[in-house]
């Protein structure tokens, strides 16, 4: 802004200029110097393709990718459904309802399908929660704490489980099952509700195929910094190895990630999670009522393998098919950036990349945490640098982003470094989708207790031009 002030003083000293021209020049100067998020880039840059080269697929997994893609988009019903059954509680009725931007497998789309569930008959006896809007983020909700009898949050009783938004009550295919939705309005009044948005799954097979030794070596290198950044890993409670999927890196594998989502987000029991899931408060009491169990009428688990079906891909259960689809999704390609109708220069993007590292952003958002191990699935997953812009570690993000939910070894203010590949096409930002603006998202990284405070200060100490270069670079990803 020093340059803008100097320009203004020179204009004022020239008495031949009219006051209108003075105002016009100053406004133009301010517009040039002000930084701006270029926003979501148009098209999909080819995102959504498979990483598999069909000409180099010795194990025939291309068919499994296509089969998984098809199942990912299937709309689930409660009963009379082949091998599966929606409910009794759910957040969505198909995987692609949550993972759609900019292609199937991504994050939440600009038009939120959850907003239409009540009016369209997907959840006819329900009320649309206050935080679900037509053009807002696709969300799940959690109550960090259980409630006292007077409706206040009991901070000595951690909860943190997903509170499914909708029930199958009132559907013609749901029989006599009658359930109430969680009391989201009470939770709002008690300041006891947090949100999560879907994580994109592009390039997930590469992340899954990074071995622990590679991640540990990368962590040791990251700790050698002057920005006050630490970082650790979340770990599996079963074998102690590094977990890496989800906002808190709570899931070890894509199979676990898919099985949990099928059970928690869609209410479908499967070979990984074989029972219907009550809400956390129902789990503490009597569980689900008997007339809401086995709604599909096929027994448990509702999603099973299908040994009598052909072709080969059809034999898999849905969860395995979902995992394969995500595993073989290609990482999102980079692309050019348009800002206010004009193409951003390659120099701005290159400069932004250098500044991104220089001010400390890359200490957590590593351009690559390493190279994959040899894959027994497809050659395309073997010995590949993972350009995720994440260390896959969990970091303390301070009180401003804290959600007071613990998952595995991740505490209430710890989150996995969100991979930034594909950021150029992402609409809703941060774990809860609270903003669509990169500048606001950067600012939100700074609060008491955040490891990112110094880096955020460094960003806002840059000139407007330098900040713009970083924003241009981020939207090129």
C-alpha positions as CSV (number, residue, x, y, z in Angstrom):
1,X,0.0,0.0,0.0
2,X,3.0,2.4,0.3
3,X,3.1,2.5,-3.5
4,X,-0.6,3.4,-3.6
5,X,-0.1,6.3,-1.1
6,X,2.8,7.7,-3.1
7,X,0.7,7.6,-6.3
8,X,-2.1,9.5,-4.5
9,X,0.3,12.3,-3.3
10,X,1.6,12.9,-6.8
11,X,-1.9,13.1,-8.2
12,X,-3.0,15.6,-5.5
13,X,0.1,17.9,-6.3
14,X,-1.0,18.2,-9.9
15,X,-3.7,20.9,-9.7
16,X,-4.6,20.4,-13.4
17,X,-6.2,17.0,-12.7
18,X,-9.8,17.0,-11.8
19,X,-11.0,15.5,-8.5
20,X,-12.9,12.8,-10.5
21,X,-9.7,11.7,-12.2
22,X,-7.9,11.6,-8.9
23,X,-10.5,9.3,-7.5
24,X,-10.5,7.1,-10.6
25,X,-6.7,6.7,-10.7
26,X,-6.5,5.8,-7.0
27,X,-9.3,3.3,-7.3
28,X,-7.6,1.6,-10.2
29,X,-4.3,1.5,-8.3
30,X,-6.0,-0.1,-5.4
31,X,-7.6,-2.7,-7.6
32,X,-4.3,-3.6,-9.2
33,X,-2.5,-3.9,-5.9
34,X,-5.3,-5.7,-3.9
35,X,-4.9,-9.5,-3.7
36,X,-7.8,-11.7,-4.7
37,X,-8.6,-15.4,-4.7
38,X,-9.0,-16.4,-8.4
39,X,-11.7,-18.8,-7.3
40,X,-12.8,-22.1,-8.6
41,X,-11.3,-22.7,-12.1
42,X,-13.7,-23.8,-14.8
43,X,-13.8,-27.3,-16.4
44,X,-12.3,-30.3,-14.7
45,X,-8.8,-30.4,-16.3
46,X,-9.3,-34.1,-16.9
47,X,-9.9,-34.9,-13.2
48,X,-11.8,-38.1,-12.6
49,X,-9.8,-40.3,-15.0
50,X,-8.1,-43.5,-13.9
51,X,-4.4,-43.7,-13.2
52,X,-4.4,-47.1,-14.9
53,X,-2.9,-47.3,-18.4
54,X,-5.1,-49.9,-20.1
55,X,-2.2,-50.9,-22.2
56,X,-0.2,-51.8,-19.1
57,X,-2.7,-53.4,-16.8
58,X,-1.5,-57.0,-16.3
59,X,-4.0,-57.8,-13.6
60,X,-7.1,-56.5,-15.3
61,X,-8.0,-53.8,-12.8
62,X,-9.4,-51.4,-15.4
63,X,-12.7,-53.3,-15.2
64,X,-12.6,-53.0,-11.4
65,X,-12.2,-49.3,-11.7
66,X,-15.1,-48.9,-14.1
67,X,-17.3,-51.2,-11.9
68,X,-16.5,-49.2,-8.8
69,X,-17.3,-45.9,-10.6
70,X,-20.7,-47.3,-11.5
71,X,-21.5,-48.5,-8.0
72,X,-20.2,-45.2,-6.6
73,X,-23.1,-43.5,-8.4
74,X,-25.9,-45.9,-7.6
75,X,-28.8,-44.5,-5.6
76,X,-29.6,-46.7,-2.6
77,X,-33.1,-47.6,-1.4
78,X,-34.1,-49.2,1.8
79,X,-35.6,-52.6,0.8
80,X,-35.9,-54.5,-2.5
81,X,-32.4,-53.4,-3.3
82,X,-29.9,-55.7,-4.7
83,X,-27.6,-56.8,-1.8
84,X,-27.8,-53.5,0.1
85,X,-30.3,-51.3,1.9
86,X,-30.3,-47.6,2.9
87,X,-30.7,-46.5,6.5
88,X,-32.1,-46.5,9.1
89,X,-30.1,-43.3,9.5
90,X,-28.1,-41.6,6.7
91,X,-26.5,-38.5,5.4
92,X,-26.7,-39.4,1.7
93,X,-28.1,-42.1,-0.6
94,X,-25.2,-42.4,-3.0
95,X,-21.5,-42.0,-2.7
96,X,-21.4,-39.4,-5.5
97,X,-23.9,-37.2,-3.6
98,X,-21.0,-36.1,-1.4
99,X,-18.1,-36.7,-3.8
100,X,-18.9,-34.9,-7.0
101,X,-16.8,-31.7,-7.5
102,X,-15.4,-31.3,-10.2
103,X,-15.9,-35.0,-11.1
104,X,-17.1,-38.2,-9.3
105,X,-14.7,-38.9,-6.5
106,X,-14.2,-35.2,-5.5
107,X,-15.6,-33.1,-2.7
108,X,-19.0,-31.4,-2.3
109,X,-20.6,-29.8,-5.4
110,X,-22.0,-26.2,-5.7
111,X,-25.6,-27.5,-5.5
112,X,-26.1,-29.5,-2.3
113,X,-28.2,-32.6,-2.9
114,X,-29.0,-32.9,0.8
115,X,-31.1,-29.8,0.6
116,X,-33.6,-31.6,-1.6
117,X,-33.9,-34.9,0.4
118,X,-37.0,-33.9,2.3
119,X,-39.0,-32.4,-0.6
120,X,-38.0,-35.1,-3.1
121,X,-39.1,-38.0,-0.8
122,X,-35.7,-39.3,0.1
123,X,-36.4,-38.4,3.7
124,X,-40.1,-37.4,3.6
125,X,-40.9,-37.3,7.3
126,X,-37.7,-35.3,8.2
127,X,-36.9,-31.6,8.5
128,X,-33.9,-30.1,6.7
129,X,-31.3,-29.1,9.3
130,X,-30.6,-25.4,9.6
131,X,-27.0,-25.8,8.3
132,X,-28.0,-27.5,5.1
133,X,-28.6,-25.0,2.3
134,X,-29.2,-25.2,-1.4
135,X,-25.7,-23.8,-2.4
136,X,-23.8,-24.5,0.8
137,X,-21.4,-27.4,1.5
138,X,-22.5,-31.0,1.7
139,X,-22.0,-31.7,5.4
140,X,-22.1,-34.2,8.2
141,X,-22.6,-33.1,11.8
142,X,-21.1,-34.2,15.2
143,X,-21.8,-33.2,18.8
144,X,-18.4,-32.9,20.5
145,X,-20.0,-33.7,23.9
146,X,-23.0,-35.5,25.2
147,X,-25.8,-33.4,26.7
148,X,-26.8,-32.8,30.3
149,X,-30.4,-33.3,31.2
150,X,-31.0,-29.5,31.0
151,X,-29.8,-29.4,27.4
152,X,-26.3,-28.0,28.0
153,X,-23.1,-29.7,26.8
154,X,-21.5,-32.0,29.3
155,X,-17.8,-31.2,28.7
156,X,-16.8,-34.1,30.9
157,X,-18.5,-36.6,28.5
158,X,-16.8,-36.5,25.1
159,X,-18.9,-37.7,22.1
160,X,-17.7,-36.8,18.7
161,X,-19.6,-39.4,16.7
162,X,-21.5,-38.6,13.5
163,X,-25.1,-37.5,14.1
164,X,-26.8,-38.6,10.8
165,X,-29.0,-35.9,9.4
166,X,-31.9,-38.0,8.1
167,X,-33.9,-41.1,8.8
168,X,-35.9,-43.5,6.6
169,X,-39.0,-42.7,8.6
170,X,-42.0,-42.1,6.3
171,X,-40.6,-43.8,3.2
172,X,-42.8,-46.4,1.6
173,X,-40.0,-48.9,1.6
174,X,-39.1,-48.4,5.3
175,X,-41.9,-50.3,6.9
176,X,-42.8,-49.3,10.5
177,X,-39.4,-47.9,11.3
178,X,-39.9,-44.6,13.1
179,X,-36.9,-42.5,14.3
180,X,-36.4,-38.9,15.3
181,X,-33.6,-36.8,13.9
182,X,-31.0,-35.5,16.3
183,X,-31.9,-32.2,18.0
184,X,-29.6,-29.9,15.9
185,X,-31.3,-26.7,17.1
186,X,-30.6,-27.7,20.7
187,X,-27.0,-28.4,19.8
188,X,-26.7,-25.0,18.2
189,X,-28.0,-23.3,21.3
190,X,-25.6,-25.3,23.5
191,X,-22.7,-24.5,21.1
192,X,-22.2,-28.2,20.8
193,X,-22.1,-28.9,17.1
194,X,-19.4,-29.1,14.5
195,X,-19.3,-30.0,10.8
196,X,-17.2,-31.9,8.3
197,X,-17.3,-31.8,4.5
198,X,-16.3,-34.7,2.2
199,X,-12.6,-35.1,1.4
200,X,-11.6,-35.5,-2.3
201,X,-10.4,-39.0,-3.2
202,X,-8.4,-38.2,-6.3
203,X,-4.9,-39.7,-6.1
204,X,-5.9,-41.7,-3.0
205,X,-4.2,-44.9,-4.2
206,X,-0.8,-43.1,-4.3
207,X,-1.3,-41.9,-0.7
208,X,-2.3,-45.4,0.3
209,X,0.8,-46.9,-1.3
210,X,3.4,-44.7,0.6
211,X,5.2,-47.0,3.1
212,X,5.7,-45.9,6.7
213,X,9.5,-45.6,6.3
214,X,9.1,-43.0,3.6
215,X,6.7,-41.0,5.7
216,X,8.9,-41.2,8.7
217,X,12.0,-40.0,6.8
218,X,9.9,-37.1,5.4
219,X,8.7,-36.2,9.0
220,X,12.3,-36.1,10.2
221,X,13.2,-33.6,7.4
222,X,10.1,-31.5,8.1
223,X,11.0,-31.1,11.8
224,X,14.1,-29.2,10.7
225,X,12.4,-25.8,10.3
226,X,12.4,-22.3,11.8
227,X,8.6,-21.8,11.8
228,X,7.7,-23.5,15.1
229,X,6.1,-26.4,13.3
230,X,6.0,-29.9,14.8
231,X,3.7,-32.6,13.6
232,X,3.1,-36.2,14.3
233,X,1.2,-39.1,12.8
234,X,-2.0,-40.8,13.7
235,X,-1.7,-44.5,14.1
236,X,-3.9,-47.6,13.7
237,X,-5.1,-49.0,17.0
238,X,-4.7,-52.5,15.5
239,X,-1.2,-52.8,14.2
240,X,0.3,-49.4,15.2
241,X,1.1,-48.3,11.7
242,X,0.5,-44.8,10.2
243,X,-3.1,-44.0,9.2
244,X,-3.7,-41.4,6.5
245,X,-7.3,-40.9,5.3
246,X,-9.9,-38.6,6.7
247,X,-9.7,-35.1,8.2
248,X,-7.8,-36.4,11.2
249,X,-6.0,-39.2,9.3
250,X,-8.0,-41.7,11.3
251,X,-8.3,-44.4,8.7
252,X,-5.5,-46.7,7.6
253,X,-6.7,-47.9,4.2
254,X,-9.2,-47.1,1.5
255,X,-11.0,-50.3,2.3
256,X,-11.5,-49.0,5.9
257,X,-12.4,-45.5,4.6
258,X,-15.1,-46.9,2.3
259,X,-16.5,-49.4,4.8
260,X,-16.9,-46.7,7.5
261,X,-18.5,-44.3,5.0
262,X,-21.0,-46.9,3.8
263,X,-22.0,-47.7,7.4
264,X,-21.9,-44.2,8.9
265,X,-23.0,-41.9,6.0
266,X,-25.4,-44.3,4.3
267,X,-26.4,-46.6,7.1
268,X,-25.4,-49.8,5.2
269,X,-23.8,-52.7,7.1
270,X,-21.0,-54.3,5.2
271,X,-18.1,-56.8,5.6
272,X,-16.0,-54.2,7.4
273,X,-18.7,-52.8,9.6
274,X,-21.3,-55.6,9.8
275,X,-24.1,-54.1,12.0
276,X,-26.6,-51.3,11.7
277,X,-25.2,-48.2,13.5
278,X,-27.1,-46.3,16.2
279,X,-26.4,-42.7,17.0
280,X,-23.9,-42.2,19.8
281,X,-26.6,-41.4,22.3
282,X,-28.6,-44.5,21.2
283,X,-25.5,-46.6,21.6
284,X,-25.4,-45.5,25.3
285,X,-28.9,-46.6,25.8
286,X,-30.9,-49.3,24.0
287,X,-29.6,-49.1,20.5
288,X,-31.9,-49.1,17.5
289,X,-35.5,-50.3,17.9
290,X,-36.3,-53.7,16.6
291,X,-38.5,-52.4,13.8
292,X,-35.6,-50.5,12.4
293,X,-33.3,-53.5,12.1
294,X,-32.8,-55.6,9.0
295,X,-34.9,-53.3,6.9
296,X,-33.6,-54.7,3.6
297,X,-34.9,-58.1,4.7
298,X,-31.7,-59.9,3.5
299,X,-29.9,-60.3,6.8
300,X,-26.5,-59.0,7.8
301,X,-24.2,-57.7,6.4
302,X,-26.4,-56.0,3.8
303,X,-23.4,-55.5,1.5
304,X,-21.6,-58.8,0.8
305,X,-19.4,-60.4,-1.8
306,X,-21.3,-62.0,-4.7
307,X,-19.6,-65.3,-5.7
308,X,-22.3,-66.4,-8.1
309,X,-22.2,-63.3,-10.3
310,X,-20.1,-62.5,-13.4
311,X,-18.1,-60.8,-14.8
312,X,-15.2,-60.9,-12.3
313,X,-15.7,-57.4,-11.0
314,X,-19.3,-58.1,-10.0
315,X,-18.2,-60.7,-7.5
316,X,-16.8,-58.0,-5.2
317,X,-18.8,-56.4,-2.4
318,X,-19.6,-52.7,-2.8
319,X,-17.1,-51.6,-0.2
320,X,-14.3,-53.4,-2.1
321,X,-15.5,-51.9,-5.4
322,X,-15.6,-48.4,-3.8
323,X,-12.0,-48.9,-2.5
324,X,-10.8,-49.9,-6.0
325,X,-12.5,-47.0,-7.6
326,X,-10.8,-44.5,-5.3
327,X,-7.5,-46.4,-5.4
328,X,-7.3,-46.1,-9.1
329,X,-8.4,-42.5,-9.5
330,X,-5.6,-40.4,-11.0
331,X,-4.2,-37.5,-9.0
332,X,-5.7,-34.2,-10.2
333,X,-3.7,-32.4,-12.9
334,X,-2.5,-28.8,-12.5
335,X,-3.7,-26.2,-14.9
336,X,-3.7,-22.5,-15.9
337,X,-5.5,-19.9,-13.8
338,X,-8.0,-17.2,-14.9
339,X,-8.4,-14.2,-12.6
340,X,-11.2,-11.7,-13.3
341,X,-11.4,-12.9,-16.9
342,X,-7.7,-12.7,-17.7
343,X,-5.2,-15.5,-17.9
344,X,-2.6,-15.5,-15.1
345,X,1.0,-15.5,-16.2
346,X,3.1,-18.5,-15.8
347,X,5.6,-16.2,-14.0
348,X,3.1,-15.4,-11.3
349,X,2.4,-19.1,-10.7
350,X,6.1,-19.9,-10.6
351,X,6.9,-17.0,-8.3
352,X,4.0,-18.1,-6.1
353,X,5.4,-21.6,-5.8
354,X,8.7,-20.3,-4.7
355,X,7.1,-18.0,-2.1
356,X,4.9,-20.8,-0.9
357,X,8.0,-22.6,0.2
358,X,10.0,-19.6,1.4
359,X,7.4,-18.4,3.9
360,X,6.9,-21.9,5.3
361,X,3.7,-23.2,3.8
362,X,5.5,-26.2,2.3
363,X,6.8,-27.3,5.7
364,X,3.4,-29.0,6.2
365,X,2.0,-28.9,2.7
366,X,5.1,-30.7,1.3
367,X,5.1,-30.8,-2.5
368,X,5.6,-34.5,-2.1
369,X,6.0,-36.6,1.0
370,X,7.9,-39.2,-1.0
371,X,7.6,-41.9,-3.7
372,X,5.4,-44.9,-3.6
373,X,6.4,-48.5,-2.9
374,X,6.0,-51.2,-5.6
375,X,2.4,-51.9,-6.2
376,X,0.8,-55.4,-6.6
377,X,-2.3,-53.8,-8.1
378,X,-1.1,-51.8,-11.2
379,X,2.3,-50.6,-12.4
380,X,0.9,-47.0,-12.4
381,X,1.0,-47.0,-8.6
382,X,4.6,-48.2,-8.4
383,X,7.6,-45.9,-7.7
384,X,5.6,-42.7,-8.3
385,X,6.2,-39.3,-6.6
386,X,3.1,-38.3,-4.7
387,X,2.5,-34.6,-5.5
388,X,-0.1,-34.2,-2.8
389,X,1.2,-31.1,-1.1
390,X,0.8,-32.7,2.2
391,X,3.0,-34.4,4.8
392,X,0.0,-36.6,5.9
393,X,0.8,-35.6,9.5
394,X,-1.5,-34.2,12.0
395,X,-0.8,-30.8,13.4
396,X,-2.2,-28.6,16.2
397,X,-4.3,-25.9,14.4
398,X,-5.3,-23.8,17.4
399,X,-8.5,-22.8,19.0
400,X,-9.9,-21.2,15.9
401,X,-10.1,-24.5,14.0
402,X,-10.4,-26.8,16.9
403,X,-13.6,-29.0,16.8
404,X,-13.0,-30.8,20.2
405,X,-13.4,-34.2,18.5
406,X,-10.7,-36.8,19.0
407,X,-10.2,-39.6,16.5
408,X,-7.5,-42.2,17.2
409,X,-4.4,-40.3,18.4
410,X,-5.6,-36.9,16.9
411,X,-6.9,-34.5,19.6
412,X,-9.5,-31.8,19.4
413,X,-7.3,-29.2,17.6
414,X,-5.3,-31.6,15.4
415,X,-6.0,-32.2,11.8
416,X,-4.2,-34.0,8.9
417,X,-2.5,-31.6,6.6
418,X,-5.1,-31.4,3.8
419,X,-3.6,-32.4,0.4
420,X,-3.7,-29.4,-1.8
421,X,-3.7,-31.2,-5.2
422,X,-6.9,-30.3,-6.9
423,X,-7.3,-27.1,-4.9
424,X,-7.9,-25.1,-8.1
425,X,-11.3,-26.8,-8.5
426,X,-12.4,-27.1,-4.9
427,X,-15.3,-24.9,-3.8
428,X,-15.6,-25.3,0.0
429,X,-12.5,-25.0,2.1
430,X,-11.3,-26.1,5.6
431,X,-12.7,-29.2,7.4
432,X,-16.1,-27.7,7.9
433,X,-16.6,-25.8,4.6
434,X,-16.9,-22.5,6.4
435,X,-15.4,-20.5,3.6
436,X,-15.0,-20.5,-0.2
437,X,-12.2,-18.0,-0.1
438,X,-8.5,-18.9,0.0
439,X,-7.5,-15.7,1.9
440,X,-10.1,-16.5,4.6
441,X,-8.9,-20.1,4.8
442,X,-5.3,-18.9,5.2
443,X,-6.3,-16.5,7.9
444,X,-8.2,-19.2,9.8
445,X,-5.0,-21.2,10.2
446,X,-3.8,-18.6,12.7
447,X,-5.1,-18.7,16.3
448,X,-3.9,-19.4,19.8
449,X,-2.0,-22.7,19.8
450,X,-1.7,-23.1,16.0
451,X,1.5,-24.4,14.5
452,X,0.8,-22.2,11.5
453,X,0.9,-18.8,13.2
454,X,4.4,-17.8,12.1
455,X,3.7,-18.9,8.5
456,X,0.4,-17.0,8.4
457,X,2.2,-13.9,9.7
458,X,4.7,-14.4,7.0
459,X,2.0,-14.5,4.3
460,X,0.4,-11.3,5.4
461,X,3.7,-9.5,5.7
462,X,4.2,-10.1,1.9
463,X,3.3,-7.4,-0.5
464,X,-0.1,-7.6,-2.2
465,X,1.6,-8.7,-5.4
466,X,3.5,-11.5,-3.7
467,X,0.3,-12.7,-1.9
468,X,-1.4,-12.7,-5.3
469,X,1.3,-14.9,-6.7
470,X,0.7,-17.4,-4.0
471,X,-3.0,-17.4,-4.5
472,X,-2.5,-17.8,-8.2
473,X,-0.2,-20.8,-7.6
474,X,-2.7,-22.4,-5.2
475,X,-5.5,-22.2,-7.8
476,X,-3.2,-23.8,-10.4
477,X,-3.0,-27.0,-8.3
